[in-house]
Amino acid sequence: MSVIDNAKKHFSERASGGLKVITVPEWETDIYFKSISNFATESKIIELTQANKLTEALIETLIQKALTADSKPMFSRLDKIAMMNSVDPTVITRVVSEMNTTDMVDFEAVEKN
């Protein structure tokens, strides 16, 4: 196997891992997410961050990574305006910060116990 094949295999194994979960009591919901994403997903977030548009980068992270329990997107691009104007920024910041922390509890491991 080539190095790139090994790298792709490693990513695939990590990406196929279980979902992580964040409980958001303010929104009366749980947000599920994968702890790893590819550069294609991260590119818009990186672009916004480099342009010093940190608020938009936080919201983009939430839109791209937040999933329902059945792994479907929780938010759409159409939700961006509402998030920018009508959602508590401290909650968004906390959720995205937790998403970006790698030592979250693994949802599937908790369910098995």
Residue pairs with C-beta under 8 A, 6 or more apart in sequence:
1 9
11 36
11 38
14 35
14 36
15 34
15 36
15 37
15 38
17 34
17 35
17 36
17 106
18 106
18 107
18 108
18 109
19 32
19 33
19 34
19 67
19 69
19 71
19 107
19 108
20 32
20 33
20 34
20 35
20 99
20 104
20 105
20 106
20 107
21 30
21 31
21 32
21 33
21 104
21 105
21 107
21 110
22 30
22 31
22 33
22 95
22 98
22 99
22 104
23 30
24 30
24 31
24 91
24 95
26 88
26 91
27 91
30 69
31 66
31 67
31 74
31 95
31 99
32 66
32 67
32 68
32 69
32 71
32 74
32 107
33 65
33 66
33 67
33 99
34 65
34 67
35 102
35 104
37 64
37 65
41 64
41 65
44 60
44 64
45 57
45 60
45 61
45 64
48 54
48 56
48 57
48 60
49 57
55 84
55 89
56 80
56 84
58 92
58 93
58 96
59 80
59 83
59 84
59 92
60 80
61 96
61 99
61 100
62 75
62 83
62 92
62 95
62 96
62 99
63 73
63 75
63 76
63 77
63 79
63 80
63 83
65 99
66 73
66 74
66 75
66 95
66 99
67 73
67 74
68 74
75 83
83 92
98 104
